[in-house]
Amino acid sequence: MGNRSDWLLTAIKSAFAAGKAILDVYESTEMEVEKKADDSPLTLADRHAHEIIMKGIGNF
């Protein structure tokens, strides 16, 4: 595990990349919405953001 500064920088970069991915989906025509088990929505933007964040922080 890296030091706190490395972890924080990785988390910030992942958050910005996830935000961009969300905006990219919202600006496109790819608006998919599924329902989770609790009946809450899960969008394509949510899935993209999750993948980016998990990939970014997965090294820690």
PyMOL Python script that loads the backbone (N, CA, C, O; Angstrom):
from pymol import cmd

cmd.read_pdbstr("""\
ATOM      1  N   MET A   1       0.850  -1.180   0.000  1.00  0.00           N
ATOM      2  CA  MET A   1       0.000   0.000   0.000  1.00  0.00           C
ATOM      3  C   MET A   1       0.891   1.236   0.000  1.00  0.00           C
ATOM      4  O   MET A   1       1.871   1.301   0.742  1.00  0.00           O
ATOM      5  N   GLY A   2       0.551   2.212  -0.830  1.00  0.00           N
ATOM      6  CA  GLY A   2       1.322   3.443  -0.919  1.00  0.00           C
ATOM      7  C   GLY A   2       1.075   4.354   0.272  1.00  0.00           C
ATOM      8  O   GLY A   2       0.300   4.029   1.171  1.00  0.00           O
ATOM      9  N   ASN A   3       1.732   5.473   0.264  1.00  0.00           N
ATOM     10  CA  ASN A   3       1.503   6.411   1.357  1.00  0.00           C
ATOM     11  C   ASN A   3       0.175   7.146   1.150  1.00  0.00           C
ATOM     12  O   ASN A   3      -0.461   7.015   0.104  1.00  0.00           O
ATOM     13  N   ARG A   4      -0.222   7.895   2.127  1.00  0.00           N
ATOM     14  CA  ARG A   4      -1.526   8.582   2.069  1.00  0.00           C
ATOM     15  C   ARG A   4      -1.632   9.550   0.901  1.00  0.00           C
ATOM     16  O   ARG A   4      -2.694   9.669   0.291  1.00  0.00           O
ATOM     17  N   SER A   5      -0.554  10.236   0.587  1.00  0.00           N
ATOM     18  CA  SER A   5      -0.580  11.190  -0.527  1.00  0.00           C
ATOM     19  C   SER A   5      -0.823  10.477  -1.848  1.00  0.00           C
ATOM     20  O   SER A   5      -1.585  10.957  -2.687  1.00  0.00           O
ATOM     21  N   ASP A   6      -0.175   9.328  -2.033  1.00  0.00           N
ATOM     22  CA  ASP A   6      -0.386   8.552  -3.260  1.00  0.00           C
ATOM     23  C   ASP A   6      -1.832   8.078  -3.347  1.00  0.00           C
ATOM     24  O   ASP A   6      -2.462   8.168  -4.401  1.00  0.00           O
ATOM     25  N   TRP A   7      -2.352   7.572  -2.231  1.00  0.00           N
ATOM     26  CA  TRP A   7      -3.726   7.072  -2.207  1.00  0.00           C
ATOM     27  C   TRP A   7      -4.705   8.203  -2.505  1.00  0.00           C
ATOM     28  O   TRP A   7      -5.632   8.035  -3.298  1.00  0.00           O
ATOM     29  N   LEU A   8      -4.499   9.344  -1.874  1.00  0.00           N
ATOM     30  CA  LEU A   8      -5.390  10.485  -2.071  1.00  0.00           C
ATOM     31  C   LEU A   8      -5.354  10.967  -3.520  1.00  0.00           C
ATOM     32  O   LEU A   8      -6.401  11.249  -4.101  1.00  0.00           O
ATOM     33  N   LEU A   9      -4.177  11.065  -4.100  1.00  0.00           N
ATOM     34  CA  LEU A   9      -4.047  11.487  -5.493  1.00  0.00           C
ATOM     35  C   LEU A   9      -4.747  10.497  -6.424  1.00  0.00           C
ATOM     36  O   LEU A   9      -5.422  10.909  -7.368  1.00  0.00           O
ATOM     37  N   THR A  10      -4.595   9.224  -6.172  1.00  0.00           N
ATOM     38  CA  THR A  10      -5.266   8.206  -6.974  1.00  0.00           C
ATOM     39  C   THR A  10      -6.778   8.326  -6.843  1.00  0.00           C
ATOM     40  O   THR A  10      -7.494   8.237  -7.840  1.00  0.00           O
ATOM     41  N   ALA A  11      -7.269   8.524  -5.632  1.00  0.00           N
ATOM     42  CA  ALA A  11      -8.704   8.667  -5.406  1.00  0.00           C
ATOM     43  C   ALA A  11      -9.259   9.900  -6.126  1.00  0.00           C
ATOM     44  O   ALA A  11     -10.335   9.842  -6.721  1.00  0.00           O
ATOM     45  N   ILE A  12      -8.533  10.998  -6.071  1.00  0.00           N
ATOM     46  CA  ILE A  12      -8.973  12.233  -6.739  1.00  0.00           C
ATOM     47  C   ILE A  12      -8.993  12.043  -8.252  1.00  0.00           C
ATOM     48  O   ILE A  12      -9.957  12.424  -8.916  1.00  0.00           O
ATOM     49  N   LYS A  13      -7.937  11.459  -8.791  1.00  0.00           N
ATOM     50  CA  LYS A  13      -7.895  11.221 -10.239  1.00  0.00           C
ATOM     51  C   LYS A  13      -9.030  10.297 -10.676  1.00  0.00           C
ATOM     52  O   LYS A  13      -9.650  10.517 -11.717  1.00  0.00           O
ATOM     53  N   SER A  14      -9.299   9.270  -9.883  1.00  0.00           N
ATOM     54  CA  SER A  14     -10.382   8.336 -10.203  1.00  0.00           C
ATOM     55  C   SER A  14     -11.733   9.035 -10.159  1.00  0.00           C
ATOM     56  O   SER A  14     -12.588   8.790 -11.009  1.00  0.00           O
ATOM     57  N   ALA A  15     -11.928   9.895  -9.180  1.00  0.00           N
ATOM     58  CA  ALA A  15     -13.189  10.625  -9.063  1.00  0.00           C
ATOM     59  C   ALA A  15     -13.406  11.551 -10.259  1.00  0.00           C
ATOM     60  O   ALA A  15     -14.512  11.621 -10.795  1.00  0.00           O
ATOM     61  N   PHE A  16     -12.372  12.253 -10.676  1.00  0.00           N
ATOM     62  CA  PHE A  16     -12.499  13.130 -11.844  1.00  0.00           C
ATOM     63  C   PHE A  16     -12.771  12.331 -13.113  1.00  0.00           C
ATOM     64  O   PHE A  16     -13.598  12.729 -13.932  1.00  0.00           O
ATOM     65  N   ALA A  17     -12.074  11.198 -13.279  1.00  0.00           N
ATOM     66  CA  ALA A  17     -12.294  10.358 -14.456  1.00  0.00           C
ATOM     67  C   ALA A  17     -13.712   9.789 -14.454  1.00  0.00           C
ATOM     68  O   ALA A  17     -14.352   9.708 -15.503  1.00  0.00           O
ATOM     69  N   ALA A  18     -14.198   9.400 -13.288  1.00  0.00           N
ATOM     70  CA  ALA A  18     -15.566   8.882 -13.181  1.00  0.00           C
ATOM     71  C   ALA A  18     -16.578   9.980 -13.504  1.00  0.00           C
ATOM     72  O   ALA A  18     -17.573   9.725 -14.182  1.00  0.00           O
ATOM     73  N   GLY A  19     -16.335  11.174 -13.033  1.00  0.00           N
ATOM     74  CA  GLY A  19     -17.219  12.298 -13.349  1.00  0.00           C
ATOM     75  C   GLY A  19     -17.276  12.577 -14.834  1.00  0.00           C
ATOM     76  O   GLY A  19     -18.344  12.858 -15.378  1.00  0.00           O
ATOM     77  N   LYS A  20     -16.126  12.499 -15.496  1.00  0.00           N
ATOM     78  CA  LYS A  20     -16.102  12.696 -16.947  1.00  0.00           C
ATOM     79  C   LYS A  20     -16.890  11.596 -17.650  1.00  0.00           C
ATOM     80  O   LYS A  20     -17.632  11.871 -18.592  1.00  0.00           O
ATOM     81  N   ALA A  21     -16.734  10.359 -17.200  1.00  0.00           N
ATOM     82  CA  ALA A  21     -17.466   9.244 -17.804  1.00  0.00           C
ATOM     83  C   ALA A  21     -18.973   9.431 -17.634  1.00  0.00           C
ATOM     84  O   ALA A  21     -19.743   9.134 -18.547  1.00  0.00           O
ATOM     85  N   ILE A  22     -19.389   9.915 -16.485  1.00  0.00           N
ATOM     86  CA  ILE A  22     -20.813  10.179 -16.234  1.00  0.00           C
ATOM     87  C   ILE A  22     -21.321  11.238 -17.205  1.00  0.00           C
ATOM     88  O   ILE A  22     -22.369  11.065 -17.827  1.00  0.00           O
ATOM     89  N   LEU A  23     -20.578  12.334 -17.332  1.00  0.00           N
ATOM     90  CA  LEU A  23     -20.990  13.400 -18.250  1.00  0.00           C
ATOM     91  C   LEU A  23     -21.015  12.921 -19.694  1.00  0.00           C
ATOM     92  O   LEU A  23     -21.888  13.316 -20.466  1.00  0.00           O
ATOM     93  N   ASP A  24     -20.062  12.073 -20.060  1.00  0.00           N
ATOM     94  CA  ASP A  24     -20.041  11.527 -21.421  1.00  0.00           C
ATOM     95  C   ASP A  24     -21.314  10.736 -21.710  1.00  0.00           C
ATOM     96  O   ASP A  24     -21.880  10.845 -22.798  1.00  0.00           O
ATOM     97  N   VAL A  25     -21.762   9.943 -20.743  1.00  0.00           N
ATOM     98  CA  VAL A  25     -22.989   9.161 -20.938  1.00  0.00           C
ATOM     99  C   VAL A  25     -24.185  10.100 -21.033  1.00  0.00           C
ATOM    100  O   VAL A  25     -25.036   9.934 -21.907  1.00  0.00           O
ATOM    101  N   TYR A  26     -24.256  11.087 -20.141  1.00  0.00           N
ATOM    102  CA  TYR A  26     -25.400  12.005 -20.148  1.00  0.00           C
ATOM    103  C   TYR A  26     -25.469  12.844 -21.422  1.00  0.00           C
ATOM    104  O   TYR A  26     -26.550  13.262 -21.838  1.00  0.00           O
ATOM    105  N   GLU A  27     -24.312  13.088 -22.041  1.00  0.00           N
ATOM    106  CA  GLU A  27     -24.281  13.869 -23.278  1.00  0.00           C
ATOM    107  C   GLU A  27     -24.518  13.000 -24.516  1.00  0.00           C
ATOM    108  O   GLU A  27     -24.629  13.521 -25.626  1.00  0.00           O
ATOM    109  N   SER A  28     -24.595  11.700 -24.333  1.00  0.00           N
ATOM    110  CA  SER A  28     -24.820  10.793 -25.457  1.00  0.00           C
ATOM    111  C   SER A  28     -26.287  10.344 -25.468  1.00  0.00           C
ATOM    112  O   SER A  28     -27.115  10.830 -24.697  1.00  0.00           O
ATOM    113  N   THR A  29     -26.568   9.422 -26.347  1.00  0.00           N
ATOM    114  CA  THR A  29     -27.927   8.866 -26.409  1.00  0.00           C
ATOM    115  C   THR A  29     -27.987   7.494 -25.744  1.00  0.00           C
ATOM    116  O   THR A  29     -28.969   6.771 -25.911  1.00  0.00           O
ATOM    117  N   GLU A  30     -26.959   7.128 -25.001  1.00  0.00           N
ATOM    118  CA  GLU A  30     -26.855   5.810 -24.376  1.00  0.00           C
ATOM    119  C   GLU A  30     -27.444   5.770 -22.973  1.00  0.00           C
ATOM    120  O   GLU A  30     -26.767   5.316 -22.050  1.00  0.00           O
ATOM    121  N   MET A  31     -28.645   6.214 -22.779  1.00  0.00           N
ATOM    122  CA  MET A  31     -29.226   6.239 -21.441  1.00  0.00           C
ATOM    123  C   MET A  31     -29.935   4.923 -21.124  1.00  0.00           C
ATOM    124  O   MET A  31     -31.124   4.759 -21.399  1.00  0.00           O
ATOM    125  N   GLU A  32     -29.185   3.994 -20.545  1.00  0.00           N
ATOM    126  CA  GLU A  32     -29.745   2.728 -20.092  1.00  0.00           C
ATOM    127  C   GLU A  32     -30.007   2.836 -18.603  1.00  0.00           C
ATOM    128  O   GLU A  32     -29.180   3.361 -17.857  1.00  0.00           O
ATOM    129  N   VAL A  33     -31.150   2.342 -18.171  1.00  0.00           N
ATOM    130  CA  VAL A  33     -31.466   2.319 -16.748  1.00  0.00           C
ATOM    131  C   VAL A  33     -32.003   0.937 -16.408  1.00  0.00           C
ATOM    132  O   VAL A  33     -32.954   0.449 -17.019  1.00  0.00           O
ATOM    133  N   GLU A  34     -31.370   0.322 -15.417  1.00  0.00           N
ATOM    134  CA  GLU A  34     -31.825  -0.972 -14.908  1.00  0.00           C
ATOM    135  C   GLU A  34     -32.354  -0.752 -13.500  1.00  0.00           C
ATOM    136  O   GLU A  34     -32.175   0.324 -12.929  1.00  0.00           O
ATOM    137  N   LYS A  35     -32.988  -1.740 -12.952  1.00  0.00           N
ATOM    138  CA  LYS A  35     -33.439  -1.691 -11.560  1.00  0.00           C
ATOM    139  C   LYS A  35     -32.615  -2.671 -10.747  1.00  0.00           C
ATOM    140  O   LYS A  35     -32.432  -3.821 -11.146  1.00  0.00           O
ATOM    141  N   LYS A  36     -32.117  -2.212  -9.603  1.00  0.00           N
ATOM    142  CA  LYS A  36     -31.392  -3.098  -8.702  1.00  0.00           C
ATOM    143  C   LYS A  36     -32.416  -3.898  -7.886  1.00  0.00           C
ATOM    144  O   LYS A  36     -33.622  -3.674  -7.994  1.00  0.00           O
ATOM    145  N   ALA A  37     -31.929  -4.807  -7.092  1.00  0.00           N
ATOM    146  CA  ALA A  37     -32.808  -5.663  -6.292  1.00  0.00           C
ATOM    147  C   ALA A  37     -33.719  -4.859  -5.365  1.00  0.00           C
ATOM    148  O   ALA A  37     -34.841  -5.274  -5.073  1.00  0.00           O
ATOM    149  N   ASP A  38     -33.224  -3.699  -4.904  1.00  0.00           N
ATOM    150  CA  ASP A  38     -34.043  -2.867  -4.010  1.00  0.00           C
ATOM    151  C   ASP A  38     -34.933  -1.892  -4.775  1.00  0.00           C
ATOM    152  O   ASP A  38     -35.524  -0.988  -4.184  1.00  0.00           O
ATOM    153  N   ASP A  39     -35.024  -2.077  -6.081  1.00  0.00           N
ATOM    154  CA  ASP A  39     -35.848  -1.276  -6.986  1.00  0.00           C
ATOM    155  C   ASP A  39     -35.304   0.131  -7.250  1.00  0.00           C
ATOM    156  O   ASP A  39     -36.008   0.965  -7.819  1.00  0.00           O
ATOM    157  N   SER A  40     -34.065   0.402  -6.845  1.00  0.00           N
ATOM    158  CA  SER A  40     -33.451   1.689  -7.146  1.00  0.00           C
ATOM    159  C   SER A  40     -32.803   1.613  -8.534  1.00  0.00           C
ATOM    160  O   SER A  40     -32.460   0.527  -9.001  1.00  0.00           O
ATOM    161  N   PRO A  41     -32.639   2.758  -9.184  1.00  0.00           N
ATOM    162  CA  PRO A  41     -32.102   2.745 -10.548  1.00  0.00           C
ATOM    163  C   PRO A  41     -30.590   2.532 -10.585  1.00  0.00           C
ATOM    164  O   PRO A  41     -29.863   2.929  -9.675  1.00  0.00           O
ATOM    165  N   LEU A  42     -30.147   1.902 -11.650  1.00  0.00           N
ATOM    166  CA  LEU A  42     -28.724   1.717 -11.936  1.00  0.00           C
ATOM    167  C   LEU A  42     -28.536   2.094 -13.396  1.00  0.00           C
ATOM    168  O   LEU A  42     -29.047   1.418 -14.289  1.00  0.00           O
ATOM    169  N   THR A  43     -27.806   3.169 -13.635  1.00  0.00           N
ATOM    170  CA  THR A  43     -27.642   3.668 -14.999  1.00  0.00           C
ATOM    171  C   THR A  43     -26.313   3.218 -15.595  1.00  0.00           C
ATOM    172  O   THR A  43     -25.423   2.744 -14.890  1.00  0.00           O
ATOM    173  N   LEU A  44     -26.205   3.376 -16.893  1.00  0.00           N
ATOM    174  CA  LEU A  44     -24.951   3.102 -17.581  1.00  0.00           C
ATOM    175  C   LEU A  44     -23.856   4.015 -17.017  1.00  0.00           C
ATOM    176  O   LEU A  44     -22.711   3.590 -16.865  1.00  0.00           O
ATOM    177  N   ALA A  45     -24.202   5.247 -16.711  1.00  0.00           N
ATOM    178  CA  ALA A  45     -23.237   6.182 -16.118  1.00  0.00           C
ATOM    179  C   ALA A  45     -22.745   5.661 -14.771  1.00  0.00           C
ATOM    180  O   ALA A  45     -21.556   5.752 -14.465  1.00  0.00           O
ATOM    181  N   ASP A  46     -23.658   5.115 -13.963  1.00  0.00           N
ATOM    182  CA  ASP A  46     -23.266   4.534 -12.673  1.00  0.00           C
ATOM    183  C   ASP A  46     -22.266   3.401 -12.860  1.00  0.00           C
ATOM    184  O   ASP A  46     -21.254   3.332 -12.163  1.00  0.00           O
ATOM    185  N   ARG A  47     -22.556   2.518 -13.805  1.00  0.00           N
ATOM    186  CA  ARG A  47     -21.671   1.373 -14.041  1.00  0.00           C
ATOM    187  C   ARG A  47     -20.306   1.815 -14.530  1.00  0.00           C
ATOM    188  O   ARG A  47     -19.289   1.287 -14.080  1.00  0.00           O
ATOM    189  N   HIS A  48     -20.263   2.777 -15.446  1.00  0.00           N
ATOM    190  CA  HIS A  48     -18.969   3.270 -15.947  1.00  0.00           C
ATOM    191  C   HIS A  48     -18.163   3.903 -14.814  1.00  0.00           C
ATOM    192  O   HIS A  48     -16.969   3.638 -14.671  1.00  0.00           O
ATOM    193  N   ALA A  49     -18.814   4.732 -14.015  1.00  0.00           N
ATOM    194  CA  ALA A  49     -18.122   5.396 -12.909  1.00  0.00           C
ATOM    195  C   ALA A  49     -17.576   4.365 -11.917  1.00  0.00           C
ATOM    196  O   ALA A  49     -16.442   4.477 -11.454  1.00  0.00           O
ATOM    197  N   HIS A  50     -18.387   3.374 -11.603  1.00  0.00           N
ATOM    198  CA  HIS A  50     -17.962   2.328 -10.667  1.00  0.00           C
ATOM    199  C   HIS A  50     -16.721   1.596 -11.190  1.00  0.00           C
ATOM    200  O   HIS A  50     -15.765   1.377 -10.446  1.00  0.00           O
ATOM    201  N   GLU A  51     -16.744   1.226 -12.457  1.00  0.00           N
ATOM    202  CA  GLU A  51     -15.603   0.515 -13.047  1.00  0.00           C
ATOM    203  C   GLU A  51     -14.338   1.355 -12.983  1.00  0.00           C
ATOM    204  O   GLU A  51     -13.272   0.834 -12.657  1.00  0.00           O
ATOM    205  N   ILE A  52     -14.433   2.628 -13.285  1.00  0.00           N
ATOM    206  CA  ILE A  52     -13.270   3.516 -13.271  1.00  0.00           C
ATOM    207  C   ILE A  52     -12.725   3.662 -11.850  1.00  0.00           C
ATOM    208  O   ILE A  52     -11.518   3.563 -11.631  1.00  0.00           O
ATOM    209  N   ILE A  53     -13.607   3.895 -10.896  1.00  0.00           N
ATOM    210  CA  ILE A  53     -13.164   4.072  -9.508  1.00  0.00           C
ATOM    211  C   ILE A  53     -12.531   2.794  -8.974  1.00  0.00           C
ATOM    212  O   ILE A  53     -11.476   2.843  -8.342  1.00  0.00           O
ATOM    213  N   MET A  54     -13.164   1.656  -9.221  1.00  0.00           N
ATOM    214  CA  MET A  54     -12.609   0.383  -8.725  1.00  0.00           C
ATOM    215  C   MET A  54     -11.266   0.079  -9.371  1.00  0.00           C
ATOM    216  O   MET A  54     -10.361  -0.427  -8.707  1.00  0.00           O
ATOM    217  N   LYS A  55     -11.126   0.378 -10.648  1.00  0.00           N
ATOM    218  CA  LYS A  55      -9.851   0.159 -11.322  1.00  0.00           C
ATOM    219  C   LYS A  55      -8.776   1.069 -10.724  1.00  0.00           C
ATOM    220  O   LYS A  55      -7.642   0.645 -10.502  1.00  0.00           O
ATOM    221  N   GLY A  56      -9.148   2.324 -10.467  1.00  0.00           N
ATOM    222  CA  GLY A  56      -8.186   3.292  -9.939  1.00  0.00           C
ATOM    223  C   GLY A  56      -7.728   2.973  -8.533  1.00  0.00           C
ATOM    224  O   GLY A  56      -6.538   3.072  -8.233  1.00  0.00           O
ATOM    225  N   ILE A  57      -8.648   2.593  -7.668  1.00  0.00           N
ATOM    226  CA  ILE A  57      -8.270   2.346  -6.278  1.00  0.00           C
ATOM    227  C   ILE A  57      -7.984   0.871  -6.009  1.00  0.00           C
ATOM    228  O   ILE A  57      -7.609   0.499  -4.897  1.00  0.00           O
ATOM    229  N   GLY A  58      -8.162   0.039  -7.021  1.00  0.00           N
ATOM    230  CA  GLY A  58      -7.954  -1.384  -6.847  1.00  0.00           C
ATOM    231  C   GLY A  58      -6.522  -1.757  -6.507  1.00  0.00           C
ATOM    232  O   GLY A  58      -6.272  -2.862  -6.024  1.00  0.00           O
ATOM    233  N   ASN A  59      -5.593  -0.872  -6.747  1.00  0.00           N
ATOM    234  CA  ASN A  59      -4.186  -1.140  -6.448  1.00  0.00           C
ATOM    235  C   ASN A  59      -3.835  -0.893  -4.985  1.00  0.00           C
ATOM    236  O   ASN A  59      -2.715  -1.169  -4.556  1.00  0.00           O
ATOM    237  N   PHE A  60      -4.794  -0.373  -4.221  1.00  0.00           N
ATOM    238  CA  PHE A  60      -4.506  -0.054  -2.822  1.00  0.00           C
ATOM    239  C   PHE A  60      -5.158  -1.016  -1.884  1.00  0.00           C
ATOM    240  O   PHE A  60      -5.014  -0.886  -0.668  1.00  0.00           O
TER     241      PHE A  60
END
""", "prot")
cmd.dss("prot")
cmd.show_as("cartoon", "prot")
cmd.util.cbc("prot")
cmd.orient("prot")
